[in-house]
Amino acid sequence: MLKLKLKNESRTLLLGSAIGKTIKNLDFKNFEIHLNGNLGAGKTTLVRGILQYLNWADVVNSPSYTLCEEYEVDGKLLLHIDLYRINSLEDVEILNLDRESAMQKVIFIEWPENLQTDRNVDVIISLDHDNQARHASIECKDNNIESSIKTYYENE
């Protein structure tokens, strides 16, 4: 498990860039990241950093009210999901996370504990914050993914 101290928003965005670079260099059909953390922990900021690295030039909105924000960039379909208000499996199924796509699909799920079903997750990121900084714990199912994130983050 990779543990990082994110001293400010810039470091959270840098971690997003590190993850974005890793995603850009992977050969995959589907890739899923679960984001854990309290309100204000930096989940959407992290996704913004990822999307910016992947060349998304527009605004990145929190999906708190829409439940799902979709982005298409450079042959990738990116789904940013917020399950904070989800109460049942039917609510999750409406989002159609497993839809077929000709593009590579990346799914970011905030509040994954509300899924009420198991999913094949590639990366689990837990964000925590105190008065001084945010802290990120990153678990990857593939050690090469973790190594790539760590190398980029520490060398920038």
N, CA, C and O atoms as a DFTB+ gen file, in Angstrom:
624 C
 N C O
     1  1       0.840      -1.177       0.000
     2  2       0.000       0.000       0.000
     3  2       0.887       1.242       0.000
     4  3       1.878       1.322       0.725
     5  1       0.506       2.200      -0.825
     6  2       1.221       3.456      -0.935
     7  2       0.545       4.486      -0.036
     8  3      -0.671       4.665      -0.101
     9  1       1.333       5.166       0.805
    10  2       0.800       6.208       1.687
    11  2       1.510       7.515       1.364
    12  3       2.739       7.576       1.330
    13  1       0.711       8.572       1.125
    14  2       1.263       9.870       0.774
    15  2       0.639      10.964       1.624
    16  3      -0.532      10.884       1.996
    17  1       1.425      11.979       1.926
    18  2       0.923      13.171       2.589
    19  2       0.734      14.232       1.511
    20  3       1.670      14.563       0.782
    21  1      -0.474      14.759       1.417
    22  2      -0.801      15.772       0.424
    23  2      -0.923      17.109       1.152
    24  3      -1.966      17.410       1.733
    25  1       0.142      17.907       1.120
    26  2       0.220      19.117       1.930
    27  2      -0.796      20.187       1.532
    28  3      -1.196      21.007       2.359
    29  1      -1.209      20.178       0.266
    30  2      -2.137      21.205      -0.205
    31  2      -2.869      20.706      -1.449
    32  3      -2.645      19.587      -1.911
    33  1      -3.739      21.549      -1.978
    34  2      -4.520      21.154      -3.153
    35  2      -3.617      20.836      -4.341
    36  3      -3.918      19.929      -5.117
    37  1      -2.522      21.565      -4.492
    38  2      -1.591      21.303      -5.599
    39  2      -1.040      19.882      -5.552
    40  3      -0.861      19.248      -6.592
    41  1      -0.770      19.382      -4.345
    42  2      -0.249      18.014      -4.213
    43  2      -1.353      16.987      -4.515
    44  3      -1.072      15.911      -5.044
    45  1      -2.595      17.320      -4.182
    46  2      -3.707      16.433      -4.527
    47  2      -3.858      16.373      -6.043
    48  3      -4.062      15.298      -6.608
    49  1      -3.758      17.526      -6.702
    50  2      -3.821      17.552      -8.164
    51  2      -2.635      16.814      -8.785
    52  3      -2.780      16.166      -9.821
    53  1      -1.465      16.912      -8.155
    54  2      -0.289      16.183      -8.636
    55  2      -0.506      14.673      -8.532
    56  3      -0.141      13.929      -9.441
    57  1      -1.093      14.228      -7.439
    58  2      -1.416      12.806      -7.323
    59  2      -2.385      12.415      -8.438
    60  3      -2.263      11.339      -9.024
    61  1      -3.345      13.289      -8.725
    62  2      -4.255      13.034      -9.845
    63  2      -3.497      12.906     -11.153
    64  3      -3.803      12.033     -11.964
    65  1      -2.509      13.769     -11.369
    66  2      -1.687      13.677     -12.584
    67  2      -0.935      12.350     -12.644
    68  3      -0.832      11.733     -13.704
    69  1      -0.413      11.918     -11.502
    70  2       0.313      10.637     -11.452
    71  2      -0.612       9.479     -11.832
    72  3      -0.214       8.567     -12.556
    73  1      -1.838       9.527     -11.337
    74  2      -2.812       8.479     -11.672
    75  2      -3.214       8.607     -13.139
    76  3      -3.354       7.601     -13.835
    77  1      -3.398       9.837     -13.608
    78  2      -3.741      10.064     -15.012
    79  2      -2.671       9.528     -15.949
    80  3      -2.986       8.908     -16.964
    81  1      -1.403       9.765     -15.612
    82  2      -0.303       9.250     -16.438
    83  2      -0.334       7.723     -16.463
    84  3      -0.129       7.106     -17.508
    85  1      -0.588       7.134     -15.322
    86  2      -0.660       5.674     -15.242
    87  2      -1.794       5.155     -16.119
    88  3      -1.609       4.196     -16.869
    89  1      -2.965       5.779     -16.029
    90  2      -4.108       5.377     -16.850
    91  2      -3.768       5.518     -18.328
    92  3      -4.074       4.631     -19.126
    93  1      -3.141       6.619     -18.691
    94  2      -2.803       6.881     -20.092
    95  2      -1.865       5.819     -20.659
    96  3      -1.939       5.493     -21.844
    97  1      -0.991       5.281     -19.823
    98  2       0.005       4.303     -20.287
    99  2      -0.455       2.853     -20.192
   100  3       0.261       1.951     -20.630
   101  1      -1.627       2.617     -19.633
   102  2      -2.123       1.246     -19.490
   103  2      -2.903       0.819     -20.726
   104  3      -3.553       1.630     -21.386
   105  1      -2.820      -0.465     -21.017
   106  2      -3.636      -1.048     -22.074
   107  2      -4.770      -1.789     -21.381
   108  3      -4.554      -2.859     -20.813
   109  1      -5.965      -1.237     -21.422
   110  2      -7.096      -1.827     -20.716
   111  2      -8.379      -1.541     -21.476
   112  3      -8.432      -0.639     -22.312
   113  1      -9.400      -2.308     -21.180
   114  2     -10.745      -2.037     -21.699
   115  2     -11.535      -1.272     -20.649
   116  3     -12.202      -0.284     -20.952
   117  1     -11.449      -1.744     -19.406
   118  2     -12.148      -1.104     -18.288
   119  2     -11.179      -0.952     -17.122
   120  3     -10.359      -1.833     -16.862
   121  1     -11.282       0.167     -16.429
   122  2     -10.434       0.443     -15.282
   123  2     -11.303       1.130     -14.241
   124  3     -12.033       2.068     -14.561
   125  1     -11.231       0.671     -12.999
   126  2     -12.122       1.216     -11.972
   127  2     -11.341       1.637     -10.737
   128  3     -10.494       0.901     -10.232
   129  1     -11.650       2.843     -10.263
   130  2     -11.021       3.413      -9.081
   131  2     -12.106       3.752      -8.069
   132  3     -13.078       4.433      -8.396
   133  1     -11.939       3.278      -6.845
   134  2     -12.857       3.618      -5.758
   135  2     -12.206       4.663      -4.869
   136  3     -11.036       4.551      -4.503
   137  1     -12.983       5.678      -4.529
   138  2     -12.500       6.805      -3.743
   139  2     -13.241       6.875      -2.419
   140  3     -14.446       7.122      -2.385
   141  1     -12.522       6.658      -1.337
   142  2     -13.097       6.728       0.007
   143  2     -12.645       8.004       0.681
   144  3     -11.532       8.477       0.450
   145  1     -13.500       8.559       1.508
   146  2     -13.130       9.746       2.269
   147  2     -14.359      10.542       2.646
   148  3     -15.373      10.507       1.948
   149  1     -14.267      11.252       3.742
   150  2     -15.374      12.081       4.209
   151  2     -15.628      13.236       3.243
   152  3     -14.849      13.475       2.321
   153  1     -16.718      13.937       3.468
   154  2     -16.995      15.144       2.701
   155  2     -15.820      16.107       2.852
   156  3     -15.337      16.329       3.963
   157  1     -15.368      16.669       1.758
   158  2     -14.272      17.626       1.798
   159  2     -12.886      17.016       1.847
   160  3     -11.900      17.735       2.013
   161  1     -12.793      15.710       1.707
   162  2     -11.482      15.043       1.786
   163  2     -10.649      15.231       0.523
   164  3      -9.435      15.027       0.561
   165  1     -11.266      15.615      -0.593
   166  2     -10.514      15.863      -1.824
   167  2     -10.766      14.876      -2.950
   168  3      -9.977      14.810      -3.893
   169  1     -11.837      14.111      -2.876
   170  2     -12.117      13.103      -3.897
   171  2     -12.313      13.734      -5.284
   172  3     -11.716      13.283      -6.261
   173  1     -13.136      14.758      -5.363
   174  2     -13.389      15.402      -6.655
   175  2     -12.156      16.161      -7.127
   176  3     -11.890      16.202      -8.328
   177  1     -11.405      16.755      -6.228
   178  2     -10.152      17.430      -6.605
   179  2      -9.192      16.424      -7.233
   180  3      -8.533      16.728      -8.228
   181  1      -9.113      15.247      -6.663
   182  2      -8.251      14.202      -7.209
   183  2      -8.698      13.814      -8.619
   184  3      -7.868      13.696      -9.520
   185  1      -9.996      13.617      -8.813
   186  2     -10.513      13.275     -10.141
   187  2     -10.227      14.415     -11.123
   188  3      -9.893      14.163     -12.281
   189  1     -10.354      15.659     -10.673
   190  2     -10.044      16.804     -11.534
   191  2      -8.590      16.734     -12.002
   192  3      -8.310      16.988     -13.174
   193  1      -7.667      16.395     -11.108
   194  2      -6.266      16.261     -11.483
   195  2      -6.049      15.165     -12.517
   196  3      -5.251      15.323     -13.440
   197  1      -6.757      14.060     -12.359
   198  2      -6.657      12.957     -13.327
   199  2      -7.155      13.410     -14.691
   200  3      -6.482      13.222     -15.705
   201  1      -8.346      14.013     -14.703
   202  2      -8.942      14.435     -15.971
   203  2      -8.099      15.509     -16.661
   204  3      -7.947      15.486     -17.882
   205  1      -7.557      16.438     -15.897
   206  2      -6.712      17.468     -16.495
   207  2      -5.481      16.838     -17.145
   208  3      -5.081      17.248     -18.235
   209  1      -4.875      15.845     -16.486
   210  2      -3.721      15.173     -17.079
   211  2      -4.114      14.471     -18.385
   212  3      -3.321      14.402     -19.324
   213  1      -5.333      13.958     -18.431
   214  2      -5.803      13.246     -19.616
   215  2      -6.332      14.194     -20.695
   216  3      -6.984      13.761     -21.645
   217  1      -6.044      15.500     -20.540
   218  2      -6.372      16.533     -21.536
   219  2      -7.812      17.029     -21.499
   220  3      -8.289      17.586     -22.488
   221  1      -8.509      16.843     -20.397
   222  2      -9.833      17.448     -20.267
   223  2      -9.615      18.919     -19.918
   224  3      -9.012      19.229     -18.891
   225  1     -10.101      19.822     -20.764
   226  2      -9.815      21.240     -20.591
   227  2     -10.980      22.015     -19.979
   228  3     -10.834      23.195     -19.663
   229  1     -12.109      21.382     -19.812
   230  2     -13.304      22.059     -19.308
   231  2     -13.427      21.869     -17.792
   232  3     -12.541      21.304     -17.151
   233  1     -14.513      22.339     -17.249
   234  2     -14.781      22.236     -15.813
   235  2     -15.021      20.782     -15.424
   236  3     -15.604      20.017     -16.193
   237  1     -14.575      20.406     -14.241
   238  2     -14.879      19.089     -13.671
   239  2     -15.824      19.339     -12.509
   240  3     -15.441      19.903     -11.484
   241  1     -17.066      18.908     -12.688
   242  2     -18.087      19.119     -11.663
   243  2     -18.163      17.944     -10.709
   244  3     -17.924      16.800     -11.096
   245  1     -18.494      18.228      -9.475
   246  2     -18.770      17.166      -8.525
   247  2     -20.088      16.502      -8.922
   248  3     -21.054      17.197      -9.239
   249  1     -20.141      15.182      -8.908
   250  2     -21.391      14.498      -9.260
   251  2     -22.350      14.334      -8.073
   252  3     -23.218      13.462      -8.093
   253  1     -22.193      15.158      -7.059
   254  2     -23.013      15.026      -5.850
   255  2     -24.513      15.043      -6.137
   256  3     -25.271      14.291      -5.525
   257  1     -24.936      15.889      -7.057
   258  2     -26.372      15.996      -7.343
   259  2     -26.781      15.265      -8.608
   260  3     -27.911      14.785      -8.707
   261  1     -25.884      15.173      -9.571
   262  2     -26.210      14.483     -10.818
   263  2     -25.980      12.980     -10.712
   264  3     -26.474      12.224     -11.549
   265  1     -25.247      12.537      -9.711
   266  2     -24.831      11.151      -9.460
   267  2     -23.765      10.649     -10.423
   268  3     -22.920       9.840     -10.041
   269  1     -23.793      11.119     -11.666
   270  2     -22.795      10.670     -12.644
   271  2     -22.455      11.812     -13.590
   272  3     -23.341      12.395     -14.214
   273  1     -21.178      12.126     -13.694
   274  2     -20.679      13.064     -14.693
   275  2     -19.876      12.245     -15.698
   276  3     -19.017      11.452     -15.312
   277  1     -20.155      12.436     -16.981
   278  2     -19.463      11.696     -18.036
   279  2     -18.557      12.622     -18.827
   280  3     -18.907      13.763     -19.129
   281  1     -17.380      12.098     -19.154
   282  2     -16.401      12.846     -19.932
   283  2     -15.871      11.931     -21.025
   284  3     -15.595      10.758     -20.774
   285  1     -15.729      12.451     -22.217
   286  2     -15.088      11.715     -23.303
   287  2     -13.859      12.496     -23.715
   288  3     -13.951      13.667     -24.083
   289  1     -12.703      11.842     -23.652
   290  2     -11.461      12.512     -24.011
   291  2     -10.452      11.480     -24.524
   292  3     -10.222      10.447     -23.895
   293  1      -9.869      11.779     -25.660
   294  2      -8.807      10.949     -26.255
   295  2      -9.126       9.459     -26.267
   296  3      -8.302       8.639     -25.863
   297  1     -10.319       9.113     -26.731
   298  2     -10.693       7.704     -26.860
   299  2     -11.058       7.019     -25.564
   300  3     -11.121       5.791     -25.503
   301  1     -11.300       7.805     -24.522
   302  2     -11.671       7.237     -23.229
   303  2     -13.023       7.795     -22.785
   304  3     -13.306       8.981     -22.953
   305  1     -13.834       6.934     -22.226
   306  2     -15.080       7.335     -21.563
   307  2     -14.793       7.295     -20.078
   308  3     -14.453       6.246     -19.530
   309  1     -14.930       8.446     -19.423
   310  2     -14.664       8.536     -17.986
   311  2     -15.976       8.830     -17.272
   312  3     -16.659       9.807     -17.579
   313  1     -16.316       7.978     -16.321
   314  2     -17.535       8.129     -15.542
   315  2     -17.161       8.452     -14.107
   316  3     -16.485       7.667     -13.443
   317  1     -17.600       9.608     -13.632
   318  2     -17.327      10.036     -12.260
   319  2     -18.639       9.927     -11.493
   320  3     -19.568      10.704     -11.714
   321  1     -18.703       8.956     -10.592
   322  2     -19.926       8.582      -9.892
   323  2     -19.849       8.996      -8.424
   324  3     -18.804       8.857      -7.789
   325  1     -20.952       9.502      -7.893
   326  2     -21.056       9.810      -6.460
   327  2     -22.249       9.039      -5.909
   328  3     -23.393       9.303      -6.279
   329  1     -21.979       8.093      -5.031
   330  2     -23.037       7.239      -4.476
   331  2     -23.473       7.663      -3.073
   332  3     -24.114       6.886      -2.366
   333  1     -23.137       8.874      -2.670
   334  2     -23.453       9.331      -1.313
   335  2     -24.948       9.215      -1.015
   336  3     -25.333       8.832       0.090
   337  1     -25.783       9.542      -1.988
   338  2     -27.235       9.544      -1.783
   339  2     -27.920       8.258      -2.253
   340  3     -29.148       8.177      -2.253
   341  1     -27.150       7.275      -2.643
   342  2     -27.709       6.013      -3.155
   343  2     -28.131       5.132      -1.982
   344  3     -27.390       4.968      -1.013
   345  1     -29.337       4.567      -2.088
   346  2     -29.861       3.750      -0.999
   347  2     -30.136       2.299      -1.366
   348  3     -30.365       1.470      -0.485
   349  1     -30.118       1.982      -2.660
   350  2     -30.472       0.615      -3.041
   351  2     -29.683       0.178      -4.270
   352  3     -29.130       1.003      -4.998
   353  1     -29.643      -1.120      -4.484
   354  2     -28.970      -1.685      -5.646
   355  2     -29.624      -1.181      -6.937
   356  3     -28.934      -0.966      -7.934
   357  1     -30.936      -0.994      -6.928
   358  2     -31.644      -0.489      -8.114
   359  2     -31.143       0.905      -8.490
   360  3     -31.035       1.231      -9.673
   361  1     -30.836       1.727      -7.484
   362  2     -30.311       3.070      -7.750
   363  2     -28.959       2.992      -8.459
   364  3     -28.666       3.812      -9.330
   365  1     -28.145       2.019      -8.092
   366  2     -26.844       1.834      -8.734
   367  2     -27.036       1.299     -10.152
   368  3     -26.361       1.748     -11.079
   369  1     -27.941       0.354     -10.324
   370  2     -28.161      -0.254     -11.637
   371  2     -28.615       0.766     -12.679
   372  3     -28.308       0.611     -13.861
   373  1     -29.335       1.797     -12.265
   374  2     -29.789       2.843     -13.183
   375  2     -28.600       3.539     -13.847
   376  3     -28.712       4.013     -14.977
   377  1     -27.468       3.602     -13.153
   378  2     -26.278       4.262     -13.698
   379  2     -25.632       3.471     -14.829
   380  3     -24.829       4.017     -15.585
   381  1     -25.974       2.189     -14.954
   382  2     -25.503       1.332     -16.044
   383  2     -23.977       1.365     -16.178
   384  3     -23.437       1.612     -17.257
   385  1     -23.302       1.112     -15.062
   386  2     -21.838       1.178     -15.036
   387  2     -21.176       0.165     -15.961
   388  3     -20.064       0.396     -16.436
   389  1     -21.836      -0.934     -16.217
   390  2     -21.240      -1.988     -17.026
   391  2     -21.630      -1.909     -18.498
   392  3     -21.467      -2.879     -19.239
   393  1     -22.138      -0.771     -18.918
   394  2     -22.528      -0.596     -20.322
   395  2     -21.328      -0.843     -21.230
   396  3     -20.183      -0.585     -20.859
   397  1     -21.612      -1.340     -22.408
   398  2     -20.566      -1.558     -23.404
   399  2     -20.135      -0.208     -23.977
   400  3     -20.940       0.714     -24.111
   401  1     -18.864      -0.116     -24.305
   402  2     -18.330       1.097     -24.911
   403  2     -17.211       0.697     -25.853
   404  3     -16.398      -0.171     -25.538
   405  1     -17.178       1.339     -27.013
   406  2     -16.083       1.096     -27.947
   407  2     -14.797       1.744     -27.428
   408  3     -13.698       1.376     -27.841
   409  1     -14.946       2.712     -26.519
   410  2     -13.802       3.412     -25.941
   411  2     -13.310       2.679     -24.696
   412  3     -14.019       1.852     -24.122
   413  1     -12.091       3.000     -24.295
   414  2     -11.621       2.546     -22.989
   415  2     -12.496       3.241     -21.950
   416  3     -12.833       4.416     -22.099
   417  1     -12.861       2.513     -20.900
   418  2     -13.757       3.077     -19.895
   419  2     -13.052       3.121     -18.544
   420  3     -12.503       2.126     -18.070
   421  1     -13.085       4.308     -17.939
   422  2     -12.540       4.500     -16.606
   423  2     -13.687       4.953     -15.719
   424  3     -14.399       5.903     -16.044
   425  1     -13.862       4.258     -14.586
   426  2     -14.930       4.594     -13.656
   427  2     -14.316       5.010     -12.330
   428  3     -13.503       4.292     -11.748
   429  1     -14.726       6.192     -11.863
   430  2     -14.343       6.686     -10.542
   431  2     -15.594       6.636      -9.681
   432  3     -16.611       7.232     -10.035
   433  1     -15.534       5.934      -8.558
   434  2     -16.709       5.831      -7.694
   435  2     -16.392       6.414      -6.324
   436  3     -15.553       5.898      -5.586
   437  1     -17.089       7.508      -6.001
   438  2     -17.027       8.073      -4.658
   439  2     -18.097       7.382      -3.819
   440  3     -19.184       7.085      -4.314
   441  1     -17.790       7.130      -2.563
   442  2     -18.671       6.433      -1.621
   443  2     -18.980       5.012      -2.109
   444  3     -20.149       4.629      -2.170
   445  1     -17.948       4.217      -2.461
   446  2     -18.185       2.871      -2.989
   447  2     -18.842       1.923      -1.991
   448  3     -19.391       0.895      -2.387
   449  1     -18.794       2.253      -0.710
   450  2     -19.455       1.397       0.283
   451  2     -20.963       1.332       0.056
   452  3     -21.624       0.444       0.595
   453  1     -21.521       2.256      -0.730
   454  2     -22.956       2.254      -1.028
   455  2     -23.300       1.440      -2.274
   456  3     -24.459       1.419      -2.688
   457  1     -22.328       0.777      -2.874
   458  2     -22.576      -0.032      -4.068
   459  2     -23.536      -1.190      -3.795
   460  3     -24.381      -1.504      -4.632
   461  1     -23.412      -1.815      -2.648
   462  2     -24.219      -2.970      -2.257
   463  2     -24.010      -4.172      -3.172
   464  3     -24.862      -5.056      -3.253
   465  1     -22.878      -4.195      -3.853
   466  2     -22.503      -5.325      -4.690
   467  2     -20.988      -5.276      -4.889
   468  3     -20.375      -4.220      -4.731
   469  1     -20.392      -6.399      -5.231
   470  2     -18.953      -6.434      -5.472
   471  2     -18.656      -6.043      -6.913
   472  3     -19.392      -6.399      -7.833
   473  1     -17.572      -5.310      -7.091
   474  2     -17.126      -4.927      -8.424
   475  2     -15.640      -5.218      -8.540
   476  3     -14.935      -5.326      -7.536
   477  1     -15.179      -5.343      -9.756
   478  2     -13.768      -5.569     -10.030
   479  2     -13.056      -4.215      -9.989
   480  3     -13.116      -3.444     -10.947
   481  1     -12.394      -3.939      -8.889
   482  2     -11.759      -2.633      -8.690
   483  2     -10.248      -2.751      -8.884
   484  3      -9.621      -3.697      -8.408
   485  1      -9.677      -1.779      -9.587
   486  2      -8.239      -1.784      -9.867
   487  2      -7.444      -1.008      -8.825
   488  3      -6.334      -1.397      -8.462
   489  1      -8.025       0.103      -8.342
   490  2      -7.339       0.958      -7.378
   491  2      -8.346       1.433      -6.339
   492  3      -9.455       1.846      -6.678
   493  1      -7.950       1.372      -5.074
   494  2      -8.764       1.916      -3.980
   495  2      -7.945       3.024      -3.328
   496  3      -6.828       2.804      -2.860
   497  1      -8.526       4.212      -3.309
   498  2      -7.852       5.367      -2.712
   499  2      -8.672       5.850      -1.533
   500  3      -9.861       6.139      -1.667
   501  1      -8.038       5.935      -0.393
   502  2      -8.685       6.469       0.807
   503  2      -8.032       7.804       1.134
   504  3      -6.817       7.891       1.312
   505  1      -8.854       8.834       1.210
   506  2      -8.378      10.178       1.536
   507  2      -8.872      10.560       2.922
   508  3     -10.025      10.321       3.279
   509  1      -7.992      11.147       3.676
   510  2      -8.310      11.587       5.027
   511  2      -7.697      12.967       5.188
   512  3      -6.721      13.294       4.513
   513  1      -8.250      13.770       6.065
   514  2      -7.640      15.077       6.271
   515  2      -7.672      15.463       7.736
   516  3      -8.562      15.081       8.495
   517  1      -6.655      16.244       8.101
   518  2      -6.613      16.834       9.431
   519  2      -6.386      18.332       9.218
   520  3      -6.520      18.815       8.094
   521  1      -6.059      19.045      10.233
   522  2      -5.874      20.492      10.098
   523  2      -4.668      20.859       9.248
   524  3      -4.608      21.963       8.706
   525  1      -3.717      19.961       9.125
   526  2      -2.463      20.267       8.442
   527  2      -2.439      19.833       6.972
   528  3      -1.901      20.547       6.127
   529  1      -3.011      18.684       6.667
   530  2      -2.865      18.142       5.316
   531  2      -3.869      17.021       5.072
   532  3      -4.574      16.565       5.972
   533  1      -3.896      16.606       3.824
   534  2      -4.655      15.410       3.461
   535  2      -3.672      14.245       3.407
   536  3      -2.474      14.423       3.182
   537  1      -4.205      13.070       3.615
   538  2      -3.398      11.858       3.538
   539  2      -4.090      10.900       2.574
   540  3      -5.310      10.741       2.608
   541  1      -3.300      10.270       1.722
   542  2      -3.836       9.313       0.764
   543  2      -3.223       7.948       1.011
   544  3      -2.008       7.816       1.154
   545  1      -4.072       6.937       1.058
   546  2      -3.641       5.537       1.089
   547  2      -4.141       4.917      -0.205
   548  3      -5.327       4.995      -0.524
   549  1      -3.238       4.307      -0.943
   550  2      -3.580       3.795      -2.265
   551  2      -3.260       2.304      -2.331
   552  3      -2.120       1.885      -2.130
   553  1      -4.288       1.520      -2.618
   554  2      -4.133       0.073      -2.806
   555  2      -4.392      -0.241      -4.271
   556  3      -5.425       0.145      -4.819
   557  1      -3.462      -0.938      -4.902
   558  2      -3.594      -1.297      -6.311
   559  2      -3.570      -2.805      -6.456
   560  3      -2.816      -3.491      -5.765
   561  1      -4.398      -3.324      -7.359
   562  2      -4.382      -4.776      -7.545
   563  2      -3.151      -5.227      -8.324
   564  3      -2.826      -6.414      -8.352
   565  1      -2.466      -4.272      -8.959
   566  2      -1.258      -4.572      -9.720
   567  2      -0.121      -3.703      -9.181
   568  3      -0.244      -2.479      -9.145
   569  1       0.970      -4.319      -8.768
   570  2       2.101      -3.575      -8.214
   571  2       2.706      -2.583      -9.205
   572  3       3.255      -1.561      -8.793
   573  1       2.613      -2.869     -10.502
   574  2       3.142      -1.944     -11.507
   575  2       2.374      -0.626     -11.508
   576  3       2.951       0.434     -11.755
   577  1       1.081      -0.693     -11.233
   578  2       0.259       0.525     -11.157
   579  2       0.724       1.367      -9.978
   580  3       0.935       2.572     -10.114
   581  1       0.883       0.737      -8.829
   582  2       1.337       1.450      -7.634
   583  2       2.720       2.072      -7.864
   584  3       2.955       3.225      -7.502
   585  1       3.606       1.323      -8.451
   586  2       4.963       1.800      -8.714
   587  2       4.948       3.001      -9.653
   588  3       5.686       3.963      -9.437
   589  1       4.126       2.956     -10.683
   590  2       4.020       4.047     -11.641
   591  2       3.510       5.320     -10.967
   592  3       4.053       6.403     -11.190
   593  1       2.477       5.193     -10.152
   594  2       1.917       6.345      -9.431
   595  2       2.981       6.950      -8.517
   596  3       3.194       8.162      -8.510
   597  1       3.638       6.097      -7.757
   598  2       4.647       6.566      -6.783
   599  2       5.796       7.272      -7.497
   600  3       6.219       8.345      -7.068
   601  1       6.303       6.693      -8.567
   602  2       7.437       7.264      -9.277
   603  2       7.099       8.650      -9.818
   604  3       7.875       9.590      -9.641
   605  1       5.955       8.783     -10.471
   606  2       5.583      10.085     -11.030
   607  2       5.375      11.100      -9.910
   608  3       5.872      12.222      -9.998
   609  1       4.657      10.726      -8.872
   610  2       4.349      11.652      -7.783
   611  2       5.627      12.144      -7.103
   612  3       5.763      13.337      -6.831
   613  1       6.546      11.249      -6.833
   614  2       7.748      11.618      -6.085
   615  2       8.776      12.358      -6.923
   616  3       9.652      13.023      -6.371
   617  1       8.688      12.256      -8.258
   618  2       9.682      12.904      -9.113
   619  2       9.209      14.221      -9.720
   620  3       9.933      14.830     -10.507
   621  1       8.043      14.654      -9.378
   622  2       7.547      15.940      -9.919
   623  2       7.679      17.029      -8.882
   624  3       7.318      18.177      -9.143
